Structure formats: C-alpha cells, structure tokens
Amino acid sequence: MTARRPGGYPGAAITGWGIALPDKIVTNADFAARLDTSDDWIVERTGIKERRFGGTTRALAVEAARAALARSGHEAREIDLLVLSTTTPDQAVPAASSAVHADLGCSGAAFDLNAACAGFVYSLVTALSMLGMGYKRALVIGSDTLSRITDQTDRATAVLFADGAGAIVLEARPDRELLLSYDLGLDGSLASILCCDHGGYITMEGREVFRRAVRASVESAQKVMADAGVKAADIALYVPHQANLRIIDAAVQRLGIDADRTSIVLDHTGNTSSASMAIALNEAAELGRLKDGDIVLLSGFGAGMTWASAVLRWGS
Ligand code: ACO
C-alpha cells in the first residue's frame, strides 16, 4: 500500500539508536575451510566478508534496545510501546517481545511483527501510526538469529545469513515531521522462493529472489520518493536492506543515488533480516553521517515476498 500524506503523518523524532552484534566473528575463510567455497566467490557474488553468529533474538534485542535508551536519555519504564520485528522468535509462544519487555522493564504494549527483511520499516510505520493514537514513546527493534535456521552445510545459504539487532527510540513530537512517505507491500504468491518450515532450514531460489528483489525494492523506493516529492539528489542517505551488494549496486544505479550516500554494513554483518536496515541506519547515525533535516530513504524486501520503503526527515 502506498500512502500520500493526508495532511501529514504523526509528528515524531528518533531520539535514540543502538546496535547489538554477537561476539563470534565468522569469516569467509572459516566457511572455505569446511565447505566448497572461497573468499573470492563470496565477496564477488555477495560483498560479505564476515558476519556474526550467536546469542538469542531476545538477548540481542535487549542489548540493542538498552543502547538506544541510553542514547535517548530515557528509562525503559517511559516506553509505552514496543514493536519487535523478527522472523526468529526464540519460542513459538509467547512472542519474543514479551521477554524483551520484561527484561527491559517497559510499560504499555508490546508485540512481535514478522515481515521478514522488510520488517523494520513495517514496524517503524506501525509504531508511528500508534503514536498518532496516543502512545508517547516507542521502542522499535529488529532482531534476528538466522544462523539457527540456516543449514550450515549448504554453501548457497550458509554464507549469507547471520545474527544481530538494531533498535530505535521513536517519540511523539507534534512539532517534528519524521515520515514523509511510505510504501508497504507484498506478493504472497512468491512465498515459496524463500521460506523455512518450523524446525527446518531456509530454502531459497537465489537467482529468482535476486531478480524479484531488485525490481520490488526499486519500484517501492521510486514510489516513496515520488510521494515525498524528493529526487535522488535530495537523498542524504540511502539505507537499503543488506542482503547482497550486487542487489544494492543495481538499485543504486537505477535510482540514480550516489554510491557514497549509501549505508553498507553487510560486509561485516551479512544478512541479518529484520535487523539489517536498523543496523545500517544506526551505524550511519553513530558515525555522524546524519544531521538534522537530512532526507533518508529506507528500502528493503524479504521473504513473503514483502517489501517496504520510507522517506524520513532525520531529526533527533
Ligand atoms: N560458493 C561457491 N559456489 C557457490 C556458492 C558458494 N557459497 N553458492 C552457490 N554456489 C554455486 C552454485 O552451486 C552454482 O553452481 P553451478 O553453476 O555448478 O550450479 C553457481 O555457484 C552459481 O549459482 P547461482 O545461484 O546462479 O549464483 P548467483 O550469482 O545467483 O549468486 C546468490 C548466488 C549470492 C545466492 C545470489 O543469487 C543472491 O544473492 N540472491 C539473492 C539472495 C538474497 O538476497 N536472499 C535474501 C533476500 S530476503 C532476506 O533477506 C531473508
């Protein structure tokens, strides 16, 4: 669904951000030592050099959220809404957000949202809409532990997927315009090209995902740019889903965005699904690449097949 601004979305600001990555670094050489693959193949086809494995979805979410809270200067009890984007909850029931809510000591509501790699933008839009209905301060977290559902003997998927989390504190601020436009969508008829059964491992038609991903994320990004009335030259930072550098390069070319205005973290994180765009946004913020007023384009795709884009005006 594409949305134009019917007189503006709820005013808000991102006042905190945080990242959590497991300690264990897995390099391409580690895979080459036990699978029929090589550092050259992985770097050339994906752009990934190393990734992190370990932890739980809950623990990574809590660590990222604590960092975001510290940055925002707020206590967990001041949070009245927690939206946790994940495809890998540690348990089937209850939702992972339940444990995260308890560990942090938040108040108010909490729920999980699963829109795969597009989930962080789905969650951001969902939380923002709820701020418009009276919630004051939200934690929006993307956390995934994909190494647990990846067959580590399958070279086609093992080298891609990894673990991590990113979180932001989103506050209702009537005086601030954060969201300029958004686009959330999916094509459920494509579910079989990337899926994972309960208790099983991810299966993926890599070439088909690649082809569909470029098309879906470029079209979605073009829609939100048109809706926000911004051109490629206006984008201060492009935050794409971190699946494959060749997909990002293709999107950058088609959108006409400068490559050096793109946030790339996949070289050291791999594909962390729901956490991917949160980590890429937060690392850029942490590195001081964002200043108040900057136009930020987030755009991603994932299993479902889902896609989601948003144009934000950065203001912390
Ligand atoms: N090392 C060496 N060779 C490999 C590896 C590996 N790690 N993986 C696959 N190969 C081989 C294949 O077996 C195949 O061999 P064959 O020709 O003998 O059959 C050959 O490399 C070419 O395989 P392709 O799949 O055609 O390679 P491609 O260039 O398409 O790259 C890749 C594969 C990296 C998976 C690519 O298709 C891709 O990135 N697709 C998108 C994946 C993606 O983005 N997934 C996540 C999206 S959603 C989400 O984030 C959950």
Residues whose N, C-alpha, C, O or C-beta is under 5 A from the ligand:
A	BS01	ACO	D36 T37 S38 W41 R45 T46 C117 R155 A156 V159 G206 R207 V209 F210 A243 N244 N271 S273 F301 G302 A303
